[in-house]
Amino acid sequence: MPTARMRRVNEAIREILGDAIATELKDPRIGFVTVTEVDTSPDLRSARVYVSVLGSPEERERSLAGLRSSHGVLQGKIASAMRMKRTPTLTFEYDESAERGDRISRLLRDE
């Protein structure tokens, strides 16, 4: 369970990334992406960014590739928006929770 400070850091990074992805990235590979959660390591060296991507599995992979190639720009946004000793290295992962929830809902409806 993260501390209150880590929860605040995670939430601030999530907001910064969500805004930057929606308004500032011009990569055509990046589709409709929502940052669902950020999990920053306690030493602030790395952050796992969970994203939800609207579209097919191919569009999802293209969006993730675009995000991975834009990680330097996004880290710069975090560095300029937050006063931290070090800016975490970002890794992007697809968040399957919405898909899993939808599948469970369908299963429950069909019973």
C-alpha positions, 0 to 999 in steps of 0.5 A: 500500500503506497504512502499518502505522499506516493499517492499524491506523486502518482496522482500528480504524474497521472494528471500531467501525463493525461493532459500532455498526451491529450493536448501536446503529443503529435504522434499519429500512432497515438490514438484515444489514450487514457492514463488510468493509473501510475505506480511510481517506485519509492525511490522515484527512479521509475514509474509504471504508467497504465493506459487504456486505449480505445480501438483494436489490438493493432491500434493498441500496439501502435499507441503503446509504441508511440507512447514509448517513443515519446517518453522523453518528452513526457518525462520533460513535462513531469520535470517542468511541472513538478519539483522533484530531485529526479524524474522517474523513467516511464514505462507504459503498459496496457491496462486490461481492467476495463476489458476484464470488467466488460467480460465479467459483466457479459458473463454475469448477464448471460447466466 
